[in-house]
Amino acid sequence: MANGKMGRVPDARLRLAVVFACGCVMLSAGARNSETADDAWTALAQTKVSGSLMYFQRHRERYRIDEDRFGGNLHHRTLQGQVDISTPYFLKNVIGVEAGIFATTDLANGASPDHEISFFPWRNPWSADWLRRDARGGFSLYRAHLKLRHVTDHGDWWGKLGYFQPGGPGVLGVNWSLMPGTYAGVEGGVDSGPFSVAGACVTRYKAPWYRGTYAFLDNERRGVGHLWSLGARYAPNGSPFSAEVAYGEAPGYLRSAHLKLKHRTGARYLSYQLYVMGDHDGADSPNNHYAGNWAFQHYLAFSRTFAPYVFRAEFTHTRAPSRAPRHLGYFVYRLSGWYGGANGAYEPWWDNRSDWNHNRESAVFFSLTRTLDDIGLSGVHAGVSIARGWNGKVYGVREELREAAWSVDLGYRVLSGPLRDTRLTLHYTRYDNRTRQPGWTGYRNLFQDERDLKVLIVVPW
């Protein structure tokens, strides 16, 4: 590949292989102990193998203040493929295996290597080397875990052990590119009537733009050890209402919590969500993220379907107190101070470049999408969206933050034939930093004006 040698297999990937092998051994044991060999082979024949081939192209230009012009920021064409394996449950329907692997390579790259679709040319978020110019290709095993279940009269118990994406209520989420991030650890829970409860304890993580997992570190690059999460959800069967609460910690470092209230009918969706972050350090240290140790974000979401149209209106308001240079001045819902170090179960997603999350910033988002089947363009959809943020304020900057963006979308899905469900999407964004502030300083999660085009083709199999 053009991206260089694969190198030795990382220890994390070796551990993944061991977990998967242990699962296969257990499955084989279950097959040997089945009442009949035919039953075992029937179960194995139900194993699902699926995947996709993906092509992603991006051309993003960012305004350069010192040159008074736009210049290349991301400019690449990348090919990626994945394979997923899911077995049925064995050993009296108690144990199964989930596994997934993906491969990626850049076909061309004319700008930064950190475009998140191929692998960064460094091993983890704490070892960035910006002298390197080429992203890496290769393979990554992003899922390899035992799945467990036990059905009783009082509830359905379930669990995951190995390398997984969290599935129950809780504060842990993953980063996404075309593929998800991965935790190493254990998750388990129970579903009983309208109630679901889950807990997780994880010791390692990898964002999808890294090949192997890495330990959790604080801002002084000291080991955290593990993250834990506990959550509960109430969702009565047949009711449009649901509620979720969750709390979790990186012990001695960060803590997070959320409340999610949702009301959904056939054509209407309404939600209020509160996200909270806190740090344990009140001293003058890099681990003191927020003045007063706490930050939060309110999120309101509304959507309404008027076939063939779908309208969305959303709002956020952020408080991330900033009274010293060490404070972030913006809100991030994850148990890590480093991007890609972990992620949270955070739902707002506007795909309009900015995170709209600086201290005191309020932001709104509106979108309108429609399918075009009614005018003879079956499988085609189009949409427009706008976002605007205002009133941001951080330590050391007198000017209030103002920012805006708009996007257009066009997509097509194949509805029949051998390429059924193949889809093509185009997304173009114009982002406008309406302040005189430079990027990444003062407003530390702010960048300059951008023009961003993304093209994605997905062929499932």
C-alpha positions in Angstrom: 0.0 0.0 0.0 1.0 3.6 -0.5 0.7 4.2 3.2 3.7 2.2 4.3 4.4 -1.1 6.0 2.0 -2.7 8.4 4.7 -3.3 11.1 4.3 -5.7 13.9 0.9 -6.7 15.2 0.1 -4.4 18.2 -0.3 -6.1 21.5 -3.9 -4.9 21.7 -4.8 -6.7 18.4 -3.2 -9.8 19.8 -5.4 -9.6 22.8 -8.4 -9.2 20.6 -7.4 -12.4 18.7 -7.1 -14.3 22.0 -10.6 -13.2 23.1 -12.0 -14.3 19.8 -10.2 -17.6 19.9 -11.5 -18.3 23.4 -15.0 -17.6 22.2 -14.5 -20.1 19.4 -13.2 -22.7 21.8 -16.3 -22.3 24.0 -18.6 -22.5 21.0 -16.9 -25.7 19.8 -17.3 -27.1 23.3 -21.0 -26.2 23.2 -21.3 -27.9 19.8 -19.7 -31.1 21.0 -22.0 -31.2 24.0 -25.2 -30.5 22.0 -27.8 -33.2 22.1 -27.2 -33.9 18.5 -24.5 -32.9 16.0 -27.3 -31.8 13.7 -28.5 -29.2 16.2 -25.0 -27.8 16.5 -24.4 -27.5 12.8 -27.9 -26.0 12.4 -26.9 -23.3 15.0 -23.6 -22.7 13.3 -25.3 -22.4 9.9 -27.3 -19.5 11.4 -24.1 -17.4 11.9 -24.5 -14.1 10.1 -21.6 -12.7 8.0 -22.1 -9.3 6.5 -20.0 -6.3 5.5 -19.6 -3.4 3.1 -17.2 -1.7 0.8 -17.0 2.1 1.2 -15.4 5.0 -0.7 -15.0 8.3 1.0 -13.7 11.5 -0.6 -13.3 14.8 1.2 -12.1 18.3 0.1 -12.0 20.8 3.0 -10.4 24.2 2.7 -9.8 26.4 5.7 -9.2 30.2 5.7 -5.6 31.2 6.4 -5.5 34.5 8.2 -1.8 35.1 7.6 -2.2 34.6 3.8 -5.7 36.0 3.5 -6.9 33.1 1.4 -8.4 29.6 1.7 -5.9 26.7 1.7 -6.2 22.9 1.7 -6.9 21.3 5.1 -8.2 17.9 4.3 -8.0 16.5 0.7 -8.1 12.7 0.4 -9.8 9.7 -1.3 -10.0 6.6 0.9 -11.2 3.1 0.4 -12.5 1.1 3.3 -14.1 -2.4 3.8 -15.5 -4.2 6.8 -16.6 -7.8 7.7 -18.9 -8.5 10.7 -19.6 -12.0 12.2 -22.4 -12.7 14.6 -23.1 -16.2 15.9 -26.3 -17.4 17.4 -26.3 -18.3 21.1 -24.8 -21.6 22.2 -24.7 -23.6 25.4 -28.4 -23.6 26.0 -28.8 -20.2 24.4 -26.4 -18.5 26.8 -23.2 -17.6 25.0 -22.4 -16.3 21.5 -19.6 -14.4 19.7 -19.5 -11.0 17.9 -16.5 -10.0 15.8 -15.7 -7.3 13.3 -12.7 -6.2 11.3 -12.1 -3.4 8.8 -9.3 -2.4 6.4 -8.6 1.0 5.0 -6.1 2.7 2.6 -5.8 6.1 1.1 -6.0 6.2 -2.7 -4.7 9.8 -2.5 -4.0 12.4 0.1 -2.9 15.9 -0.6 -3.2 17.5 2.8 -3.2 16.6 6.5 -2.9 12.9 7.5 -5.4 13.2 10.4 -8.6 12.8 8.3 -10.0 10.1 10.6 -10.9 7.5 7.8 -7.5 5.9 7.5 -5.2 5.5 10.6 -3.3 8.4 12.1 0.5 8.0 11.7 1.0 7.8 15.5 -0.2 5.3 18.0 -2.6 7.2 20.3 -3.9 10.7 21.1 -1.0 11.5 23.3 1.8 10.9 20.8 0.9 13.1 17.8 3.8 13.8 15.4 2.9 16.5 13.0 6.0 16.1 11.0 4.4 13.0 9.5 2.4 13.7 6.4 0.9 10.3 5.3 -2.0 8.5 6.9 -1.5 4.8 7.4 -3.5 1.9 5.9 -4.0 -1.5 7.3 -6.4 -3.6 9.3 -8.1 -3.1 12.7 -10.2 -5.6 14.7 -12.8 -3.3 16.2 -15.2 -5.8 17.8 -14.4 -9.2 19.4 -16.5 -10.2 22.4 -18.5 -12.9 24.0 -22.2 -12.1 24.3 -24.1 -13.5 27.2 -27.8 -13.8 28.0 -30.0 -15.5 30.6 -33.8 -15.2 30.3 -35.8 -15.5 33.5 -39.3 -14.8 34.6 -38.1 -11.6 36.2 -36.0 -10.2 33.3 -33.6 -10.7 30.5 -30.0 -10.6 31.6 -27.3 -9.8 29.1 -23.6 -9.1 29.0 -20.6 -8.4 26.8 -17.0 -9.4 27.6 -14.1 -8.4 25.4 -13.9 -5.6 22.8 -17.2 -3.9 22.1 -19.4 -0.8 21.6 -21.6 -0.1 24.6 -25.3 -0.9 24.1 -27.1 -0.3 27.3 -28.0 2.9 29.1 -24.9 4.7 30.4 -22.5 7.6 29.8 -20.1 5.7 27.6 -20.2 6.2 23.8 -17.7 5.9 21.0 -16.2 8.1 18.3 -17.3 7.5 14.8 -15.7 7.8 11.4 -17.1 5.3 9.0 -16.6 2.8 11.7 -17.1 3.0 15.5 -14.6 3.2 18.3 -14.0 0.3 20.6 -13.7 -0.3 24.4 -12.0 -3.2 26.2 -13.8 -4.5 29.3 -17.2 -5.7 30.4 -20.8 -4.5 30.1 -23.9 -6.1 31.5 -27.5 -5.3 32.3 -31.1 -6.5 32.7 -34.3 -5.6 30.8 -37.4 -6.1 32.9 -40.7 -4.8 31.8 -40.4 -1.0 31.1 -37.0 -0.8 33.0 -33.5 -1.4 31.6 -30.4 -1.1 33.8 -26.8 -1.5 32.6 -23.3 -1.1 34.0 -19.9 -1.1 32.4 -16.2 -1.1 33.4 -13.6 -0.6 30.7 -9.8 -0.5 30.8 -8.8 0.5 27.3 -10.2 2.3 24.2 -9.4 3.0 20.6 -10.9 5.6 18.3 -11.5 4.2 14.8 -8.6 6.2 13.4 -6.1 4.2 15.5 -5.3 0.5 14.9 -4.9 -0.7 18.5 -6.3 0.1 21.9 -4.6 2.3 24.5 -4.9 3.0 28.2 -6.7 6.0 29.7 -4.5 9.0 30.7 -5.3 12.3 32.4 -4.0 15.7 31.1 -0.7 15.1 32.8 -0.4 11.7 31.0 -0.8 9.7 34.2 -2.7 6.5 34.0 -6.4 6.6 35.0 -6.8 2.8 35.2 -10.4 2.4 34.2 -13.8 4.1 33.4 -17.1 3.0 34.8 -20.7 3.7 34.0 -24.1 3.0 35.4 -27.4 3.9 33.7 -31.2 3.2 33.8 -33.9 3.6 31.3 -37.7 3.7 31.6 -39.6 3.0 28.4 -43.1 1.5 28.9 -44.2 -0.7 26.0 -46.7 1.1 23.8 -46.0 4.5 25.5 -44.4 7.4 23.5 -42.5 8.5 26.5 -39.0 7.3 27.7 -36.5 8.6 30.3 -32.9 7.7 30.9 -30.4 8.7 33.7 -26.7 7.8 33.9 -23.6 8.5 35.8 -20.0 7.5 35.3 -16.4 8.3 36.3 -12.8 8.2 35.4 -11.8 7.8 39.1 -9.9 10.7 40.5 -10.1 12.6 37.1 -13.5 13.2 35.5 -17.1 12.4 36.0 -20.2 12.7 33.8 -23.9 12.3 33.9 -27.0 12.8 31.8 -30.7 13.0 31.8 -32.6 12.2 28.6 -36.4 12.7 28.3 -38.1 11.7 25.0 -41.6 11.7 23.6 -42.1 10.1 20.2 -45.2 9.5 18.2 -45.5 8.3 14.6 -44.7 11.7 13.0 -43.4 13.8 15.9 -40.4 13.7 18.2 -39.6 15.9 21.2 -36.7 15.6 23.6 -35.0 17.5 26.4 -31.6 16.3 27.4 -29.1 17.6 30.1 -25.4 16.7 29.9 -23.1 17.3 32.9 -19.3 17.1 33.2 -17.2 17.5 36.3 -13.6 17.3 37.3 -12.0 16.2 40.6 -9.2 18.8 40.6 -9.8 22.3 42.1 -6.1 23.1 42.0 -4.0 25.0 39.4 -3.3 21.9 37.3 -4.1 20.8 33.7 -6.8 18.4 35.1 -8.9 21.3 36.4 -11.1 21.6 33.3 -13.8 23.9 34.6 -14.0 26.8 37.1 -16.1 25.4 40.0 -15.4 21.9 38.7 -18.7 21.5 36.8 -20.0 22.2 33.3 -23.3 21.4 31.6 -25.2 21.6 28.3 -29.0 21.8 27.7 -30.3 20.3 24.5 -33.8 20.6 23.1 -34.8 18.7 19.9 -38.0 18.7 17.9 -38.8 16.9 14.6 -41.9 16.6 12.5 -42.6 14.5 9.4 -44.9 16.0 6.8 -44.4 13.4 4.1 -42.3 13.7 2.0 -40.7 16.3 4.2 -38.9 16.0 7.6 -38.3 19.2 9.6 -35.9 19.4 12.6 -35.4 22.3 15.0 -32.8 22.0 17.8 -31.2 24.2 20.5 -28.3 24.0 22.8 -27.0 26.2 25.6 -23.6 25.5 27.2 -22.0 26.5 30.5 -18.3 25.6 30.8 -17.0 28.1 33.3 -13.7 29.6 32.4 -11.8 31.8 34.8 -8.2 30.9 34.1 -6.0 29.9 31.2 -6.0 26.2 32.3 -9.8 26.0 31.9 -11.2 24.5 28.7 -13.8 27.1 28.1 -15.9 24.6 26.1 -18.0 21.5 26.9 -17.1 18.0 25.9 -19.1 14.9 27.0 -16.4 12.3 27.5 -14.3 10.9 30.4 -11.1 12.0 28.8 -9.6 15.5 28.2 -8.1 14.3 24.9 -10.0 13.9 21.6 -10.1 10.2 20.8 -9.2 9.3 24.4 -12.8 8.1 25.0 -16.3 9.4 24.1 -19.7 9.8 25.7 -23.3 8.8 24.9 -24.0 12.2 23.4 -26.8 12.6 20.9 -26.7 16.2 19.3 -25.3 15.9 15.8 -25.8 18.7 13.2 -23.0 17.9 10.7 -22.3 21.7 10.3 -18.6 21.6 11.3 -18.6 23.4 14.6 -19.4 21.7 18.0 -21.3 24.9 19.1 -20.1 24.2 22.6 -18.2 27.2 24.1 -19.0 28.7 27.5 -22.3 30.6 27.5 -22.8 29.9 23.8 -26.4 29.3 22.7 -26.9 27.7 19.3 -29.8 26.7 17.0 -30.1 24.3 14.2 -32.8 23.9 11.5 -33.1 21.4 8.7 -35.6 20.4 6.1 -35.2 17.2 4.1 -37.4 15.4 1.6 -37.6 12.3 -0.5 -38.2 12.8 -4.2 -40.1 9.6 -4.9 -43.3 11.6 -5.6 -41.7 13.3 -8.6 -40.4 10.2 -10.1 -36.9 10.1 -8.5 -37.2 7.0 -6.4 -34.5 6.5 -3.8 -33.4 10.2 -4.0 -33.4 12.5 -1.1 -32.3 16.1 -0.6 -32.0 18.6 2.2 -30.7 21.9 3.6 -29.7 22.9 7.1 -28.5 26.0 8.9 -26.9 26.5 12.3 -26.0 29.6 14.3 -24.2 30.2 17.6 -23.9 33.4 19.6 -23.0 34.8 23.0 -20.0 32.6 23.7 -17.6 34.0 26.3 -14.3 32.6 27.7 -11.5 33.8 29.9 -9.1 36.3 28.4 -11.2 37.2 25.3 -13.4 40.4 25.3 -15.1 39.6 22.0 -18.2 37.4 22.2 -18.2 34.3 20.0 -20.5 34.3 16.9 -20.5 31.6 14.3 -22.8 30.2 11.6 -22.9 27.5 9.0 -25.2 26.1 6.3 -25.2 22.8 4.5 -26.8 21.0 1.5 -27.3 17.3 1.1 -28.1 15.0 -1.8 -28.4 11.2 -1.6 -29.5 8.2 -3.6 -30.2 4.6 -2.4 -30.6 1.7 -4.9 -33.9 0.2 -4.1 -33.7 -3.2 -6.0 -31.4 -5.4 -7.9 -27.9 -6.9 -7.1 -26.8 -3.5 -5.7 -29.8 -3.0 -3.5 -29.2 -0.7 -0.5 -26.1 0.8 -2.1 -26.1 4.4 -1.3 -24.4 7.6 -2.5 -24.4 10.8 -0.4 -23.0 14.3 -1.0 -22.7 16.8 1.8 -21.4 20.4 1.4 -20.9 22.9 4.2 -19.9 26.5 4.4 -18.8 27.5 7.9 -18.3 31.2 9.0 -16.3 32.2 12.0 -17.9 35.6 12.6 -15.3 36.9 15.1 -11.8 38.3 14.7 -10.4 35.5 16.9 -7.7 33.1 15.7 -8.3 29.4 15.7 -7.6 27.2 18.8 -6.6 30.1 21.1 -8.9 31.9 23.5 -11.9 30.1 22.1 -10.0 26.8 22.1 -12.4 24.8 20.0 -12.8 27.5 17.3 -11.4 27.4 13.8 -11.5 29.7 10.8 -14.0 29.8 7.9 -14.3 26.5 6.0 -15.6 25.1 2.7 -16.1 21.3 3.1 -17.3 18.7 0.5 -17.8 15.1 1.5 -18.7 12.2 -0.9 -19.6 8.8 0.4 -20.4 5.6 -1.5 -21.4 2.5 0.5 -21.9 -1.0 -1.1 -23.2 -3.5 1.5 -23.1 -7.2 1.1 
